[in-house]
Amino acid sequence: MNKKTVKDIDLKGKKVLVRCDFNVPMDENQNITNNARIVGAIPTIKYLLENECKIILCSHLGRPKGEFKPEFSLEPVAKELSKLLGQEVIMSKDVIGNDTKTKAENLKPGEILLLENVRFHKEETENDLEFAKELASLAEVYVNDAFGTTHRAHSSTAGVANFLPAVSGFLIEKELKYLGNAVSNPERPFVAILGGSKVSDKIGVINNLLDKVDTLIIGGGMAYTFLKAQGYEIGNSICELDKLDLAKELMEKAEQKGVKFMLPVDTKVGKEFKQDTESKTVKSSEIPEGWEGLDIGEETIKLYSEELEKAKTVVWNGPLGVFEFDQFAVGTNAIAKKLAEIDATTIIGGGDSAAAVAKAGLGDKMTHISTGGGASLEFLEGKELPGIECLMDK
């Protein structure tokens, strides 16, 4: 929380290296299908332009595994960014090669250079210090504005901070403000909604949040592990049999802490895992053999909605059903709609939950949608994020 931002140092006319998160989805013709992450970087870039900085942007895209692959080039990003900013973004042909060095050297105040995909070098993900040093040598100041990669200790997210004064951009500042306040100083009642398929992915989060929340609402595939741990029949529903004892422990911990632990009371089940499968709604404690739970039922939606109406802070991570299939997206959409209506701080923890909210067309009704699924999860777990740890303290 207590990290310096671009506003805390003098940047006038400086050459600034900015780590952005331009890992955007593209179709097979290299057309960007969602530019939200590029749009998210613009406030920081504009601030640097106002300060007559020479701006060098870098990012990864996809997983090229340390070699050049044309389909992972950042060229489409340079075009999109040029369009959004109304000025040319110069593209370099490499990351730390001659083309980059020449173009970086010749940058004038107010000009922007975008480096090629940093993951074309295997040294990036290895957090190789020599590579980080080369990258840092292009600039005088380092700005990290890629929240979605702050949980990774890579050369461009953490390594370069060994060689340059390092501060955050506005995007990271905003993430830390909302996620940080939710975890350390929430307005109460504080409710967390956790979905997704596996308990194992969320153990750390559940454990950490049980010390902080008033109510924990569980949905998605991981609910069946908790239901099974209570001795109920769950049919063919997804279940982590090796996590049953842990599920019991977490429910006991909730009871000891006085945290309301809510599981689905009814479940929409399907015969098979597909869009048009036969479906019906049953009690969560009586899922018939040969059927699998794929969404929360109407009764559960009602109970969860009533709980959310009392909330003052809500953090949501993970869908409550198989939201990719329309007939099993009902629960996730109903809860998204409820969050759009209530008078509370609503924080959506990136990833699938953000996708679900966007799909329901309710993005602008939430207080904050995190740009990093994995990073926001680790933040909610209470873990230190290397890409934030490395920034200068205020």
N, C-alpha and C positions, 0 to 999 in steps of 0.2 A: 504493500500500500504506500510505503513511504519512499517511493522512487522518483528520481528527477525526470521531468518531461522536457520536451523541446522548449517549453516556456521558461525553464529554470536555468538555461545557459545562453550565452551570447552566440548567435549563429550567423550574424550579419556577414554576408559575403563568403561564408565558409563552404568548403567542399564536404558534402555530407553523404555518407553511405546509409541507405535506408533498407532494412530488411522488411519486405512486404509479404503478404500471403496472396500470391496470384495463382494459387493452385485451383484453377477454375474448371468446371466441366465443359468439355467440347464434344461436338459430334464428329463423325468420321471425316468430314471435310474441313476440320479445324475451325469450325464456327463455334464461338463461345455461346453456350446455351443458358448460362446464368452469370451475370457480371457483378453480382452483389459484393464479392470480395474486392474487386477492382474499385467499385464505388466507395467501399469502406476505407480505402487508402487515401482518398482525395483530400479530406480536411488537412491531414498532415502535410501532404505534398503542397497544397495551396499555401499553408503557413510558411513553408520553406521558400516558396516562390516570392512571397511578400518580403521575406528577409534577404532577397537577392542571393540565395544560396546556389551553388553548383550542385545539382542533385544526381546522385548515382543510385538507382534502384536495383535490388536483387531479390530473387525469389526462386523457389523450386516449382516444378509442375510434374505431377505424377511420380512414377517410380522408374526412372530410366536406368537405375542400377549402375551408375558411374560411367556410362558411355553415351556418346552423342546419338540421339534417335530423333529424326526430324519431326515425328508426331508429338514430341514433347518440347518443341521449341516454343519460346515465349513471344515469338513474332506476332501472333494474333493479339496478345496482350498489349504489345506496344501500339498496335493499330487502334485497339479499343480505347486505350488510355489517351492517345492523341486526340481521338474524337471527343472524349469526355472533358478533357482539359482545354480543348480548342487551341492546342499548340503541338508542334511536332515533338514526339518522343524518339530520340535517337536510339537505334538498336545496335548493340555490339555483337560481333560474330562469336565471341568466346567469353570466358569468365575472368581469367587473369592473364590472358595472352596479349600479344602485341596490339591487336585491334582495340581491345579494351583500354590498354595503357595509353595508346595514342589518343583515343577519343576522350578519355578521362582528363588527360593533360590539357587538351584543347577546349574543355568545357568553359563556357562563359557564364557569368551570373544569370540566373533565370532559365538556364538550359537543363534539360533532363536526359540522362542516359540510362537505358535499361540493359542490364547485363543478361547474357544468355543463361539458361537454366543451371543453377549452381549444382544440381545433382547430376550433371553430366560429368562431374568429377567425383570419384569414389571417396576422395579425401573429405568432402563436405559432410557426409553422414558419419565419418570416423572422427569428426572434430579434430582433424589434423591441424596442428598449430602452425606449421609452415604455410599451409594453404590459407589459413585464417590471416596470417601475417601479410601474405601477398594481397589478399582482398582488402585488408585494413590499409595497406600502403596507398590505395587509390584515394583516400579521403582524410579529413582532419577530425571528423566527428562521426559517431555511429548512432543511428536511431533504430530501435527495434519497434516495428508496428505490426508484427505478424503474430497475433495472439495464438492462432491455431497451431503454431509450431513451437511455442515457448516451453512445452514439456519435453522437447528434444534438445539434447546438448550437441548441436552441430556447429560446424565452423562459422556459418553465417548467422546463427541464432545466439551463440554464446562465445565461441572462440575469438571472434574479432574484438570483443570487449576487453581482451587482454592487452590490446595494442592501441585502443582509441578511447577517449571519453565517451561513455555510453549512457543514453537516455531513452525514454519511451516516447512513442508518438501518441496521438490522441486516441487511437483505437484501443491500444493496450490500457491507457489511462482510464478509459470508459469501462472496459472489462473489469479492471481491478476495483473500480468504484462500486459497480453494481454487485459483482460476485463477492467482493470483499465485505461490503456492508451486510449482504445477506447472511454471510457466514459469521461475521464478528459482532454485528450490531443490528439485528433485524427488528423491524417493527412487528409486534406479535398480535395475534397468533401467527406463527411461522409454520407453513406447511410445505413439505417436500413431496413431489410426485415422482416415483421412480418406475420406469418401465423397461422395455427391452427384453431380450430372450434369456439372458443368463444371470443368475445370482453371482456367479464367480466374477463377472465383470464389475459388479457394483458392491462387493463386500466392503472395500475400504470406504466407499461413500456412505453406505448404510451405517457402518460403525461410527464414522466421524459425525454424521448428521444426527444420530441418536442422542448425542450430547448437546445438540443445538435446537432441534425442532420441537414443536408441540404435537404435530401430527405427521405421520409418515404414511403416504398412500402408495400401495403397490399395485402394479398392473403388468400387462405384457406376459411373455412366456415365463418370466421368473416367478410369477405368482404361484405356478403349479408346484414348484419345489417347496414353497411354504405350505401349500395346501396338503401336499403329500406328507410333509413333516408333521402335520396335525393328524395324520392317520386317514385322510380322505382318499376315496377312489378318484383317480384323475384320467382314467382311460388311456388314450394314446398321446396325451399332452406332453409337450417337451418337459423334461425333468432332469435335474442333475442329482442322481442318486447318491453321489459321493459328498453332496453338500447338505444332506438332510439334518445332520447333527448341528451343523453351523446355522442352518435356518432356525432350528429350535432355539439355539443360543441367542440369536439376534432378536427373536420374539420375546425371550425371557428378559434380555437387556432392556427392551422397550418397556416392558412391564415395570421393571425395577426403576426406570428413569421417569415413569409416569408419562411416557409418550404414547399417544393413541396410534396403534398400528392397524391400518385398514387393508383388508384383503377383499377381493371380489366375492360378493355373496351369490351372484349368478354369472353364468358364463355362456357366451355364444359358441357352440361347438360345431365342427364340420366333420364330414366323413373323410375328406382328404384335404391335403394342403394345396388347395388351388382356388382360384377366383370363383368359379361357378359351382362349387361343391354343394351338396345338400347340407342344410344347416338347421339348427334349432337352439332354443335357449333352455338351459337346465340349471339346477342349483349347483353352485361350485363344489359342494360336498358330495355330489352324486353325478359325476361325469360318467356316462355309460361306456362300457368296453367298446373298443372299435371307433370311438369318436375322440377328436382332440379339441382342446380349448383354443380359440383363435381371436376372441375379443371379449371385453367385459359386457355383461348384460344390462338391460334397462334399469333394473333395480339398483345395480351397482352404480350406474351413471348418476342416478338420483341421489344416492347416499354420498357419493364423492362430491357432487355439485353442492349439496347442502353444507358439507364441511368447508368447501372452498369459499362459500359466501361469507363465512365468518373470518376468513384469513385476511391478514394485512401484508404478508410477504409470502410469495410462492416461488419455489424453484422447481422446474420440471425438466427431467432428463430421461428420455426413452419413451417410445410410443406404447400405448396400452393394449394394442392388438396388432394384427398383421395389416397395417394401414395401407400397404401397397395394393391389397385387394379391397375394392370398394365396399363389399358387403361386410368386411371385418374392420372397416375404418370408422365405424359409427362411434365407438367409445372414445377413440382418440380425438375425433372431430368435435364431439359433444363437450369434452373437457377443454379443448382449445377455445371453443365458443364461450364456455363459462368463464375462462380466464380473461377473455376479451371484454366481458361484461362487468366483472367485479371491481370494486374500488380497492385495489391493492397494488403493491409493487410486484410485477410478474416477470420472472427471469427464465428464459428458455435456454437450456444448456446445449446449444449447438446440435450437430449431427442430425439424427433421424427426427428428433423433436422439432428442430428448426424447420426441417423439410416438411413435416406434417402441418405445422402452423402456416408455412408458406403455401402449401397445397390447399389449405382451407381458406386462403386469402385473408388471414388475420394478422399478418406480420406487423402491420402498423398499429395494431391495438395492444401490443405487448410493451412493457416498459423497456425491456432489453432482450435482444436475441444474441446470444454469444456466437462469435465467429469460429469458435474452436470446440468441437465435440470432445476429443481426447483431452485437450488442455483444461477445459472447464470441469471435466470429471476429476482430473487429478487435483485441480484447485479445490474442488468440493471435498476431496479426500483429505485435504490438509497437507498435501505434499508440496515441497518446494519446487518451483518450476525453474529449470536452469536458465531459460531465456529471460527471466525476470530477475532472478538472483544476481545475474552478472551486471545489472544496471547500477548506476551510481545512486547512493542514498541521498535524500534531501539534506 
